[in-house]
């Protein structure tokens, strides 16, 4: 073979190409230089903190961060006692921030970040650490929070202006709607409350029997206690009710039920019913005395309780005052016509009302009336003394 063909020689390839086609060789060299410079340019941009793409990730030293305020919606949960690092980890796992470190670094030096409360927060995907810190501390971020106050009822109530005040079940349903196109309706929540297995919802064993005998839509009355509940947006009605009823069962146990019923002459469920009347009829400082009035009226020779709150309960009216036609209407909650307790609690009793029912204040009172504008009641042993207090209450404008 001839060496003129360039085969089997020790001459470098670049030398042979330059000798055979100098112009083509120069073009190839220029392309290689452009490619190399482009690669170096990208490395410089990444190291300097700017790399534009679909995710807009920024490399800041040893951690990644997104560069914007984010898009879309995502619900995250902060558990009780979680640290800033744990919250950041949750945000990173859900794609809210690019890394846990991005959130921690943005939160550094911000004392308010330690005040984040447990619950659900509506965030956005691909937020910078700084944006995530600012947003999670804003009032708009906290979602699914429902406050049940003492005396609230399951059902919606008629408002003085002719409208309605949402009850516990409607409020729970509304809390599932945040950040979603579809959510639980009030009707769906009511249906589950009326039909779901009580044990599966977390109702205490001592309450399952009497609650099962109640009118279906009143089965859970008194079994959801006053508290602030965090409802997960998008959760099912059964999951929501199970969460709040189970938590309430823990509070009932903390208030002494069922053990405190021993020796009182009442079942635990009856004490819960008494507590609900106490909660509905007066203010905290009078709870023990109101409970004693109920006990004195139930004791032989028994008197009718005559509680306006029980009259208005099935009428879904929040007011204590009643009309003669309502007091004359037969029904299981009419304590003007019936002896004994109504078949179920009539509202959400707080722990102080439950304790008052368990340990009423000592006294011989059989009557009471709200006699001061601040809600304070006056207690009487006799009907005549009671009438005097009523006249004084009217003179003070108490009702």
Backbone torsions as a table, in degrees:
resi	resn	phi	psi	omega
1	UNK	NA	145.4	-179.1
2	UNK	-87.8	140.2	175.4
3	UNK	-66.9	-16.4	-179.9
4	UNK	-64.5	-19.6	179.4
5	UNK	-79.8	-9.5	178.1
6	UNK	77.3	17.1	-178.5
7	UNK	-101.4	146.3	176.8
8	UNK	54.1	43.9	176.0
9	UNK	-114.7	166.3	176.3
10	UNK	-91.9	4.1	-177.4
11	UNK	-72.1	130.0	180.0
12	UNK	-57.6	150.4	-178.2
13	UNK	-60.8	-44.9	-178.7
14	UNK	-59.0	-35.7	-179.7
15	UNK	-67.3	-44.3	180.0
16	UNK	-61.6	-42.9	-179.2
17	UNK	-65.1	-40.2	179.5
18	UNK	-62.7	-38.9	-177.6
19	UNK	-72.5	-35.9	-176.7
20	UNK	-81.3	-36.8	-179.3
21	UNK	-147.3	82.3	-175.0
22	UNK	-56.5	-40.6	-176.0
23	UNK	-68.7	-42.4	177.6
24	UNK	-64.6	-36.7	178.6
25	UNK	-62.0	-42.2	-179.1
26	UNK	-65.9	-37.7	178.7
27	UNK	-63.8	-43.1	177.9
28	UNK	-61.6	-40.5	179.3
29	UNK	-63.3	-40.7	179.6
30	UNK	-63.9	-40.8	179.9
31	UNK	-62.6	-41.1	179.7
32	UNK	-63.2	-39.9	179.1
33	UNK	-65.6	-41.7	179.6
34	UNK	-62.5	-43.4	179.3
35	UNK	-62.5	-43.8	180.0
36	UNK	-63.7	-43.5	179.4
37	UNK	-64.2	-38.9	178.9
38	UNK	-62.4	-41.9	178.9
39	UNK	-63.0	-41.9	178.3
40	UNK	-63.6	-38.8	-178.7
41	UNK	-63.4	-41.2	178.6
42	UNK	-63.7	-43.7	179.3
43	UNK	-59.7	-41.6	179.5
44	UNK	-63.8	-41.8	-179.8
45	UNK	-63.9	-44.9	-179.9
46	UNK	-62.9	-45.8	179.6
47	UNK	-63.8	-29.3	179.9
48	UNK	-83.1	-8.4	174.5
49	UNK	103.8	13.3	-180.0
50	UNK	-133.0	116.7	172.5
51	UNK	-142.9	109.3	-175.4
52	UNK	-90.0	133.1	179.0
53	UNK	-167.4	-167.7	-177.3
54	UNK	-62.3	-37.5	-176.1
55	UNK	-93.9	-10.7	179.3
56	UNK	51.2	47.3	178.9
57	UNK	-79.8	137.4	177.4
58	UNK	-113.6	131.1	176.8
59	UNK	-95.1	111.0	-179.5
60	UNK	-113.9	96.8	-179.7
61	UNK	62.8	-116.6	-174.6
62	UNK	-96.4	6.6	-179.6
63	UNK	-141.0	160.5	179.9
64	UNK	-99.7	152.9	178.3
65	UNK	-147.5	149.1	170.7
66	UNK	-83.8	160.0	-173.5
67	UNK	-104.7	-4.0	-175.1
68	UNK	-120.9	-169.0	179.7
69	UNK	-91.3	-1.2	174.0
70	UNK	88.3	168.7	178.8
71	UNK	-140.5	166.0	177.5
72	UNK	69.7	-164.2	-177.5
73	UNK	-140.8	144.2	174.1
74	UNK	-151.3	136.0	179.7
75	UNK	-98.5	127.7	176.2
76	UNK	-120.9	157.1	-178.8
77	UNK	-115.7	132.2	173.3
78	UNK	-102.1	121.5	-179.6
79	UNK	-85.8	157.8	178.9
80	UNK	-60.9	132.2	176.2
81	UNK	82.6	4.0	-178.5
82	UNK	-69.4	142.4	177.2
83	UNK	-83.6	169.6	176.1
84	UNK	-59.7	-39.3	179.2
85	UNK	-63.2	-41.7	179.8
86	UNK	-66.2	-39.3	177.2
87	UNK	-64.1	-44.0	178.5
88	UNK	-60.6	-38.0	178.5
89	UNK	-64.3	-42.1	176.9
90	UNK	-61.3	-44.7	179.9
91	UNK	-62.3	-40.2	179.3
92	UNK	-66.5	-42.4	-179.9
93	UNK	-62.1	-32.1	-178.1
94	UNK	-90.6	2.7	178.1
95	UNK	77.6	15.3	178.6
96	UNK	-75.1	-46.5	176.1
97	UNK	-119.1	159.6	-176.7
98	UNK	-73.5	-26.9	-178.4
99	UNK	-158.5	155.5	175.6
100	UNK	-59.4	-39.4	-178.2
101	UNK	-61.9	-34.9	179.7
102	UNK	-60.9	-40.1	179.6
103	UNK	-72.1	-43.2	-178.9
104	UNK	-61.7	-45.2	-178.6
105	UNK	-64.0	-40.3	180.0
106	UNK	-69.0	-29.5	-178.3
107	UNK	-84.2	-13.9	-175.4
108	UNK	-59.4	129.9	179.2
109	UNK	85.5	-5.7	179.7
110	UNK	-95.9	103.4	-175.8
111	UNK	-67.6	-27.9	-177.2
112	UNK	-67.2	-21.2	-177.6
113	UNK	-63.2	-26.5	179.3
114	UNK	-75.5	-8.3	179.9
115	UNK	-94.6	7.0	178.6
116	UNK	-62.8	127.4	-176.9
117	UNK	-89.4	153.2	175.0
118	UNK	-59.9	151.0	178.2
119	UNK	140.2	-164.0	-176.4
120	UNK	-105.2	141.4	-178.2
121	UNK	-131.0	134.4	177.8
122	UNK	-91.6	110.9	-178.1
123	UNK	-115.5	-179.0	176.0
124	UNK	-116.9	157.5	176.1
125	UNK	-75.3	147.6	172.0
126	UNK	55.5	53.2	175.5
127	UNK	-94.0	146.9	171.5
128	UNK	-66.9	158.0	179.1
129	UNK	-57.1	-41.4	-179.8
130	UNK	-63.9	-44.2	178.9
131	UNK	-64.1	-39.2	-179.6
132	UNK	-64.6	-42.2	178.7
133	UNK	-63.8	-45.6	-178.6
134	UNK	-64.1	-41.5	-175.9
135	UNK	-72.1	-42.6	-175.0
136	UNK	-66.9	-20.6	177.9
137	UNK	-92.6	-2.9	-179.4
138	UNK	-83.8	153.7	179.7
139	UNK	-61.2	-26.9	-176.5
140	UNK	-72.2	-19.7	-174.2
141	UNK	-77.3	-36.1	-175.5
142	UNK	-72.6	123.3	-177.3
143	UNK	-131.7	164.6	174.0
144	UNK	72.5	17.6	-177.7
145	UNK	-93.7	128.0	179.6
146	UNK	-127.0	125.0	176.1
147	UNK	-101.3	119.3	173.8
148	UNK	-99.8	118.5	-178.7
149	UNK	-98.9	156.6	178.5
150	UNK	-57.2	133.2	179.7
151	UNK	93.4	-9.5	177.4
152	UNK	-69.6	154.0	-178.9
153	UNK	-117.3	162.8	177.9
154	UNK	-62.9	-44.3	-173.8
155	UNK	-84.3	155.1	172.2
156	UNK	-63.3	150.0	-179.5
157	UNK	-118.8	154.5	177.2
158	UNK	-73.5	130.3	179.4
159	UNK	-91.3	155.5	-179.5
160	UNK	-58.0	-28.6	-178.1
161	UNK	-84.6	5.9	179.5
162	UNK	95.9	-10.8	178.0
163	UNK	-86.1	-157.1	178.9
164	UNK	-129.2	147.6	173.3
165	UNK	-104.3	121.3	-175.6
166	UNK	-59.1	137.3	174.8
167	UNK	-87.1	-175.9	-175.7
168	UNK	-59.6	-45.1	-176.1
169	UNK	-66.3	-40.0	177.6
170	UNK	-66.0	-40.7	178.8
171	UNK	-63.2	-40.1	177.9
172	UNK	-64.3	-41.0	178.7
173	UNK	-64.1	-43.6	-179.4
174	UNK	-62.0	-31.9	-177.5
175	UNK	-69.4	-19.0	179.5
176	UNK	-81.6	-7.5	-171.5
177	UNK	-87.3	-12.2	-173.4
178	UNK	-63.0	126.2	174.0
179	UNK	72.8	15.1	-179.4
180	UNK	-132.9	146.7	176.9
181	UNK	-74.2	-31.9	179.4
182	UNK	-120.5	143.4	-179.8
183	UNK	-153.9	175.7	-179.7
184	UNK	-71.5	137.2	174.8
185	UNK	-89.4	162.7	177.0
186	UNK	-60.9	-37.1	-180.0
187	UNK	-64.0	-40.0	178.7
188	UNK	-65.7	-40.2	179.0
189	UNK	-64.8	-42.2	178.2
190	UNK	-63.5	-38.9	-178.9
191	UNK	-63.5	-45.0	179.1
192	UNK	-65.8	-41.3	179.3
193	UNK	-60.9	-31.8	-176.4
194	UNK	-87.5	-19.5	-170.8
195	UNK	-123.4	-22.5	-175.2
196	UNK	-66.0	152.6	176.9
197	UNK	-62.3	126.6	-173.9
198	UNK	-64.4	-39.0	179.1
199	UNK	-64.7	-38.7	-179.4
200	UNK	-67.0	-23.7	177.8
201	UNK	-83.3	-9.0	178.7
202	UNK	96.1	13.2	177.3
203	UNK	-64.6	132.7	179.5
204	UNK	-57.0	147.1	-176.1
205	UNK	-57.3	-37.7	-177.1
206	UNK	-68.5	-17.0	-179.1
207	UNK	-101.7	-11.4	-175.4
208	UNK	-61.5	-47.3	-177.9
209	UNK	-58.7	-60.5	-178.3
210	UNK	-64.4	-34.2	179.2
211	UNK	-67.1	-33.3	179.2
212	UNK	-65.9	-27.7	-178.6
213	UNK	-84.7	-7.9	-177.1
214	UNK	-78.2	163.4	170.5
215	UNK	-54.9	132.2	-171.7
216	UNK	-48.6	-42.7	-175.9
217	UNK	-76.6	-3.9	179.3
218	UNK	-114.3	8.5	-175.7
219	UNK	-60.3	-36.1	-175.5
220	UNK	-95.7	3.0	-179.8
221	UNK	-60.4	132.5	179.6
222	UNK	83.0	-9.4	-177.7
223	UNK	-99.5	0.3	170.8
224	UNK	-115.2	105.1	-171.6
225	UNK	-84.5	161.3	176.9
226	UNK	-59.7	129.8	179.5
227	UNK	-179.3	173.1	171.4
228	UNK	-101.2	120.1	-177.4
229	UNK	-109.9	140.9	175.8
230	UNK	-102.9	113.5	-177.2
231	UNK	-103.0	127.3	-179.8
232	UNK	-74.1	120.3	175.7
233	UNK	-56.8	131.7	-179.9
234	UNK	90.9	-5.8	179.4
235	UNK	-69.9	157.0	177.9
236	UNK	-75.4	160.3	179.8
237	UNK	-60.8	-40.2	-179.0
238	UNK	-66.6	-40.0	178.7
239	UNK	-64.6	-40.8	179.5
240	UNK	-62.9	-49.5	-178.3
241	UNK	-65.3	-38.9	178.2
242	UNK	-60.9	-40.4	-178.8
243	UNK	-64.8	-48.0	-175.6
244	UNK	-74.8	-35.9	179.7
245	UNK	-70.0	-40.1	178.4
246	UNK	-63.9	-42.0	177.7
247	UNK	-65.0	-39.0	178.2
248	UNK	-64.7	-36.7	178.3
249	UNK	-60.7	-36.8	176.6
250	UNK	-65.6	-39.7	178.2
251	UNK	-68.4	-36.0	176.7
252	UNK	-62.5	-41.2	178.4
253	UNK	-65.2	-39.3	178.2
254	UNK	-64.7	-29.2	178.6
255	UNK	-82.3	-1.7	173.4
256	UNK	109.9	-6.2	-178.5
257	UNK	-89.5	138.9	10.7
258	UNK	-94.1	-8.4	-171.0
259	UNK	-58.6	-36.8	-175.2
260	UNK	-65.7	-14.9	-179.8
261	UNK	-73.5	-19.8	-178.8
262	UNK	-61.4	127.9	178.2
263	UNK	84.3	-0.4	-179.1
264	UNK	-92.5	-15.1	-174.7
265	UNK	84.8	4.5	-179.4
266	UNK	-125.1	153.7	170.0
267	UNK	-77.9	162.3	176.1
268	UNK	-57.1	-38.1	-179.5
269	UNK	-67.3	-36.5	176.9
270	UNK	-65.4	-40.7	176.6
271	UNK	-61.8	-37.8	177.4
272	UNK	-64.3	-38.7	177.9
273	UNK	-65.7	-44.3	177.0
274	UNK	-60.1	-44.0	-179.5
275	UNK	-60.4	-37.8	-179.7
276	UNK	-67.2	-35.3	176.3
277	UNK	-69.2	-44.0	177.2
278	UNK	-56.3	-46.5	-179.6
279	UNK	-60.7	-39.2	-175.0
280	UNK	-79.4	-22.5	-171.3
281	UNK	-96.0	-19.9	-174.0
282	UNK	-151.8	-168.6	177.9
283	UNK	-107.2	164.0	-169.5
284	UNK	-50.0	-44.0	-175.2
285	UNK	-67.5	-16.1	-179.8
286	UNK	-102.7	0.1	-173.7
287	UNK	-56.7	-45.0	-177.8
288	UNK	-62.2	-38.0	179.6
289	UNK	-72.0	-39.2	178.2
290	UNK	-63.6	-41.0	177.2
291	UNK	-61.4	-36.7	178.7
292	UNK	-68.1	-38.7	176.9
293	UNK	-59.3	-44.4	179.1
294	UNK	-61.0	-44.3	179.3
295	UNK	-62.5	-43.9	-178.2
296	UNK	-65.3	-32.4	179.3
297	UNK	-77.8	-29.3	179.1
298	UNK	-78.3	-26.3	-176.7
299	UNK	-70.0	146.6	177.4
300	UNK	-61.9	142.5	-9.8
301	UNK	-72.7	121.4	-170.3
302	UNK	-63.7	145.1	173.0
303	UNK	-114.3	156.8	171.0
304	UNK	-70.3	141.1	-177.1
305	UNK	-64.2	-39.2	177.6
306	UNK	60.9	41.5	-177.9
307	UNK	-94.9	121.5	179.7
308	UNK	-63.8	-30.7	-178.6
309	UNK	-62.2	-33.8	179.6
310	UNK	-75.2	-29.6	177.0
311	UNK	-64.7	-46.4	-175.2
312	UNK	-78.8	-13.9	-176.9
313	UNK	-58.6	-54.9	179.5
314	UNK	-70.1	-14.9	177.8
315	UNK	-87.0	-3.3	-179.3
316	UNK	56.4	40.2	175.9
317	UNK	-109.2	133.8	-178.8
318	UNK	-82.1	-18.2	-174.1
319	UNK	-70.7	153.1	176.7
320	UNK	-84.4	-33.8	-178.8
321	UNK	-68.6	144.9	-178.5
322	UNK	-125.6	161.1	177.3
323	UNK	-98.2	151.2	-179.2
324	UNK	-55.6	-38.4	-178.9
325	UNK	-67.4	-30.7	177.0
326	UNK	-73.3	-39.3	178.8
327	UNK	-67.0	-23.3	179.8
328	UNK	-92.4	-1.4	-177.8
329	UNK	-84.6	120.7	-179.4
330	UNK	-63.7	150.2	178.2
331	UNK	166.2	159.6	-175.6
332	UNK	-66.8	-17.4	-178.8
333	UNK	-101.2	5.2	-179.7
334	UNK	-86.0	95.1	-178.9
335	UNK	-83.4	3.3	169.6
336	UNK	-83.5	-28.5	-179.0
337	UNK	-101.6	-29.8	-174.2
338	UNK	-104.7	148.8	170.4
339	UNK	-86.1	155.1	174.7
340	UNK	84.7	-171.0	-177.1
341	UNK	-85.2	155.4	172.0
342	UNK	-67.0	165.7	-173.1
343	UNK	-70.6	-20.6	-179.3
344	UNK	-142.2	166.5	168.1
345	UNK	-58.5	160.4	-177.5
346	UNK	-115.6	2.0	-179.9
347	UNK	-169.9	180.0	177.4
348	UNK	-86.7	108.4	180.0
349	UNK	-85.9	138.8	174.7
350	UNK	-79.3	169.5	-177.9
351	UNK	-63.6	-33.2	178.5
352	UNK	-67.8	-34.2	176.3
353	UNK	-70.1	-36.8	178.5
354	UNK	-65.7	-43.5	178.9
355	UNK	-64.5	-37.1	176.9
356	UNK	-63.1	-39.0	178.2
357	UNK	-66.7	-34.4	179.4
358	UNK	-72.8	-36.9	-176.6
359	UNK	-134.9	76.1	-178.8
360	UNK	-62.4	152.3	174.5
361	UNK	-63.9	141.0	178.2
362	UNK	-68.5	136.6	178.8
363	UNK	170.8	169.4	-177.5
364	UNK	-112.1	12.6	-176.4
365	UNK	-64.4	145.1	175.0
366	UNK	-129.1	-2.0	-180.0
367	UNK	-138.5	151.3	170.4
368	UNK	-156.2	156.5	178.6
369	UNK	-150.3	144.4	174.4
370	UNK	-68.1	112.9	-170.9
371	UNK	-115.8	-1.0	176.5
372	UNK	-130.1	149.4	-177.9
373	UNK	-58.3	-25.3	-179.6
374	UNK	-79.9	1.1	178.3
375	UNK	99.5	-5.3	178.8
376	UNK	-62.8	137.9	-179.2
377	UNK	-102.1	155.2	172.5
378	UNK	-110.4	137.2	-172.8
379	UNK	-114.8	138.6	-175.9
380	UNK	-134.2	150.7	176.2
381	UNK	-86.6	-30.2	-175.1
382	UNK	-120.0	159.1	179.9
383	UNK	-66.2	-36.1	-179.6
384	UNK	-63.4	-44.6	177.9
385	UNK	-63.8	-36.9	178.2
386	UNK	-61.4	-43.9	179.7
387	UNK	-62.5	-37.1	177.0
388	UNK	-62.0	-43.0	178.7
389	UNK	-63.9	-35.9	178.8
390	UNK	-63.2	-44.7	179.9
391	UNK	-63.9	-40.1	178.4
392	UNK	-65.5	-38.4	179.2
393	UNK	-63.5	-41.7	178.4
394	UNK	-64.8	-39.4	179.3
395	UNK	-64.4	-31.2	179.8
396	UNK	-84.2	-9.9	-176.5
397	UNK	76.9	27.6	-177.6
398	UNK	-70.2	-26.8	176.4
399	UNK	-156.3	NA	NA
